[in-house]
Amino acid sequence: MYSGENKEKEFGLIMIEIVMMFIGFGAGAAIGLAVTAFIISVGIITKMVNVTGTKKYNNLYQNMILIGITTGTLAMIIDINFHINEVWLGILGFFSGVFVGIVAISLVEIINVLPVIKERIRIRTGLVYVVISIALGKMVGSIIYWTVMK
């Protein structure tokens, strides 16, 4: 009788973990889709496609976004440790910085912050250097985060 109670408790705990996995996956997918909807509504993907002239890869962009949402959600739910060296962390940090830079610059461009910044700090020339320094700062911050902080 005692071993039957243990099996029932064990089964109950497994069921709770399975339900929690579904809840976690659903919540992560909802957040990922919300972020993607925000990125799409702001027009970052469309802007990148137009600037790079890669309209023929539109389906690839959509598939990569979906794969990114799914793998990001699963990475948050499943506790997997990857033992990779600093070189790969640097590469990951670089691409994370590129992504953050693209999102930041796209948002800045969409909401027309640059004319406001130019007017506030009274820049006559050299606005390009301000934009480059913002992008480089984001990249360096990401590299520092992925190599030192992790």
C-alpha beads as a LAMMPS data file, in Angstrom:
LAMMPS data file: protein, C-alpha beads

150 atoms
149 bonds

1 atom types
1 bond types

-500.0 500.0 xlo xhi
-500.0 500.0 ylo yhi
-500.0 500.0 zlo zhi

Masses

1 110.0

Atoms # bond

1 1 1 0.000 0.000 0.000
2 1 1 2.877 2.350 0.755
3 1 1 4.537 1.864 -2.659
4 1 1 1.216 2.566 -4.397
5 1 1 0.965 5.941 -2.646
6 1 1 4.505 6.804 -3.763
7 1 1 3.680 5.918 -7.352
8 1 1 0.550 8.064 -7.227
9 1 1 2.532 10.999 -5.809
10 1 1 5.230 10.510 -8.428
11 1 1 2.618 10.364 -11.202
12 1 1 0.975 13.522 -9.804
13 1 1 4.318 15.360 -9.793
14 1 1 5.033 14.287 -13.373
15 1 1 1.599 15.514 -14.464
16 1 1 2.183 18.844 -12.735
17 1 1 5.512 19.204 -14.553
18 1 1 3.897 18.408 -17.902
19 1 1 1.154 20.985 -17.298
20 1 1 3.773 23.549 -16.254
21 1 1 5.737 22.834 -19.441
22 1 1 2.640 23.527 -21.559
23 1 1 1.893 26.713 -19.629
24 1 1 5.504 27.859 -19.961
25 1 1 5.618 27.079 -23.655
26 1 1 2.328 28.881 -24.246
27 1 1 3.459 31.945 -22.286
28 1 1 6.812 32.031 -24.051
29 1 1 5.203 31.644 -27.450
30 1 1 2.761 34.455 -26.649
31 1 1 5.596 36.770 -25.632
32 1 1 7.657 35.793 -28.671
33 1 1 4.731 36.411 -30.985
34 1 1 4.012 39.751 -29.319
35 1 1 7.613 40.875 -29.805
36 1 1 7.505 39.683 -33.402
37 1 1 4.227 41.505 -34.005
38 1 1 5.818 44.653 -32.578
39 1 1 8.885 44.284 -34.811
40 1 1 6.697 43.699 -37.853
41 1 1 4.290 46.545 -37.038
42 1 1 7.178 48.962 -36.602
43 1 1 8.365 47.867 -40.041
44 1 1 11.841 46.607 -39.228
45 1 1 11.583 43.512 -41.432
46 1 1 10.105 45.454 -44.343
47 1 1 12.791 48.127 -43.987
48 1 1 15.565 45.506 -43.928
49 1 1 14.128 43.758 -46.995
50 1 1 13.892 47.043 -48.886
51 1 1 17.345 48.290 -47.894
52 1 1 19.112 45.005 -48.640
53 1 1 17.103 44.238 -51.781
54 1 1 16.327 40.699 -50.637
55 1 1 12.593 40.589 -51.314
56 1 1 12.956 37.118 -52.809
57 1 1 13.990 35.796 -49.365
58 1 1 10.814 37.028 -47.658
59 1 1 9.672 33.459 -46.848
60 1 1 13.104 32.726 -45.373
61 1 1 12.787 35.777 -43.105
62 1 1 9.385 34.579 -41.911
63 1 1 10.654 31.045 -41.284
64 1 1 13.697 32.309 -39.370
65 1 1 11.482 34.470 -37.165
66 1 1 9.253 31.489 -36.391
67 1 1 12.260 29.251 -35.667
68 1 1 13.726 31.963 -33.442
69 1 1 10.502 32.265 -31.450
70 1 1 10.254 28.500 -31.005
71 1 1 13.882 27.904 -30.043
72 1 1 13.914 30.924 -27.739
73 1 1 10.816 29.686 -25.971
74 1 1 12.198 26.168 -25.630
75 1 1 15.541 27.523 -24.397
76 1 1 13.766 29.328 -21.580
77 1 1 11.776 26.248 -20.558
78 1 1 14.332 23.466 -20.897
79 1 1 17.389 23.756 -18.689
80 1 1 20.190 22.912 -21.097
81 1 1 23.756 23.999 -20.491
82 1 1 26.023 24.407 -23.477
83 1 1 29.687 24.432 -22.648
84 1 1 31.138 26.638 -25.348
85 1 1 34.335 28.608 -25.344
86 1 1 34.835 32.362 -25.378
87 1 1 35.234 32.520 -29.162
88 1 1 31.705 31.235 -29.726
89 1 1 30.414 33.501 -26.975
90 1 1 32.076 36.408 -28.755
91 1 1 30.430 35.434 -32.040
92 1 1 27.060 35.077 -30.298
93 1 1 27.605 38.429 -28.601
94 1 1 28.461 40.045 -31.922
95 1 1 25.284 38.820 -33.589
96 1 1 23.232 39.766 -30.536
97 1 1 24.730 43.231 -30.753
98 1 1 23.896 43.425 -34.443
99 1 1 20.297 42.479 -33.681
100 1 1 19.980 44.972 -30.836
101 1 1 21.604 47.634 -33.006
102 1 1 19.224 46.978 -35.885
103 1 1 16.208 47.155 -33.599
104 1 1 17.469 50.299 -31.858
105 1 1 18.348 52.130 -35.064
106 1 1 15.079 51.060 -36.710
107 1 1 13.076 52.341 -33.762
108 1 1 15.044 55.574 -33.763
109 1 1 14.358 55.999 -37.464
110 1 1 10.680 55.118 -37.209
111 1 1 9.875 57.546 -34.396
112 1 1 12.075 60.292 -35.864
113 1 1 14.298 60.727 -32.825
114 1 1 17.305 61.885 -34.839
115 1 1 15.848 65.281 -35.802
116 1 1 14.886 65.851 -32.158
117 1 1 18.384 64.890 -30.948
118 1 1 19.944 67.095 -33.606
119 1 1 17.824 70.047 -32.506
120 1 1 18.286 69.478 -28.750
121 1 1 22.065 69.208 -28.749
122 1 1 22.424 71.713 -31.603
123 1 1 24.475 69.545 -33.927
124 1 1 25.178 71.258 -37.232
125 1 1 27.237 68.458 -38.778
126 1 1 28.305 64.989 -37.731
127 1 1 24.952 63.376 -36.974
128 1 1 26.302 60.279 -38.723
129 1 1 28.955 59.992 -35.995
130 1 1 26.275 60.104 -33.303
131 1 1 24.382 57.251 -34.972
132 1 1 27.589 55.214 -35.447
133 1 1 28.596 55.771 -31.825
134 1 1 25.164 54.595 -30.646
135 1 1 25.450 51.429 -32.756
136 1 1 29.039 50.776 -31.636
137 1 1 28.055 51.318 -28.012
138 1 1 25.286 48.751 -28.340
139 1 1 27.680 46.304 -29.982
140 1 1 30.431 46.773 -27.384
141 1 1 27.908 46.470 -24.557
142 1 1 26.603 43.219 -26.002
143 1 1 30.116 41.824 -26.441
144 1 1 31.005 42.735 -22.857
145 1 1 27.799 41.155 -21.616
146 1 1 28.337 37.880 -23.460
147 1 1 32.060 37.533 -22.688
148 1 1 32.432 38.970 -19.186
149 1 1 29.034 38.827 -17.511
150 1 1 28.015 35.333 -18.603

Bonds

1 1 1 2
2 1 2 3
3 1 3 4
4 1 4 5
5 1 5 6
6 1 6 7
7 1 7 8
8 1 8 9
9 1 9 10
10 1 10 11
11 1 11 12
12 1 12 13
13 1 13 14
14 1 14 15
15 1 15 16
16 1 16 17
17 1 17 18
18 1 18 19
19 1 19 20
20 1 20 21
21 1 21 22
22 1 22 23
23 1 23 24
24 1 24 25
25 1 25 26
26 1 26 27
27 1 27 28
28 1 28 29
29 1 29 30
30 1 30 31
31 1 31 32
32 1 32 33
33 1 33 34
34 1 34 35
35 1 35 36
36 1 36 37
37 1 37 38
38 1 38 39
39 1 39 40
40 1 40 41
41 1 41 42
42 1 42 43
43 1 43 44
44 1 44 45
45 1 45 46
46 1 46 47
47 1 47 48
48 1 48 49
49 1 49 50
50 1 50 51
51 1 51 52
52 1 52 53
53 1 53 54
54 1 54 55
55 1 55 56
56 1 56 57
57 1 57 58
58 1 58 59
59 1 59 60
60 1 60 61
61 1 61 62
62 1 62 63
63 1 63 64
64 1 64 65
65 1 65 66
66 1 66 67
67 1 67 68
68 1 68 69
69 1 69 70
70 1 70 71
71 1 71 72
72 1 72 73
73 1 73 74
74 1 74 75
75 1 75 76
76 1 76 77
77 1 77 78
78 1 78 79
79 1 79 80
80 1 80 81
81 1 81 82
82 1 82 83
83 1 83 84
84 1 84 85
85 1 85 86
86 1 86 87
87 1 87 88
88 1 88 89
89 1 89 90
90 1 90 91
91 1 91 92
92 1 92 93
93 1 93 94
94 1 94 95
95 1 95 96
96 1 96 97
97 1 97 98
98 1 98 99
99 1 99 100
100 1 100 101
101 1 101 102
102 1 102 103
103 1 103 104
104 1 104 105
105 1 105 106
106 1 106 107
107 1 107 108
108 1 108 109
109 1 109 110
110 1 110 111
111 1 111 112
112 1 112 113
113 1 113 114
114 1 114 115
115 1 115 116
116 1 116 117
117 1 117 118
118 1 118 119
119 1 119 120
120 1 120 121
121 1 121 122
122 1 122 123
123 1 123 124
124 1 124 125
125 1 125 126
126 1 126 127
127 1 127 128
128 1 128 129
129 1 129 130
130 1 130 131
131 1 131 132
132 1 132 133
133 1 133 134
134 1 134 135
135 1 135 136
136 1 136 137
137 1 137 138
138 1 138 139
139 1 139 140
140 1 140 141
141 1 141 142
142 1 142 143
143 1 143 144
144 1 144 145
145 1 145 146
146 1 146 147
147 1 147 148
148 1 148 149
149 1 149 150
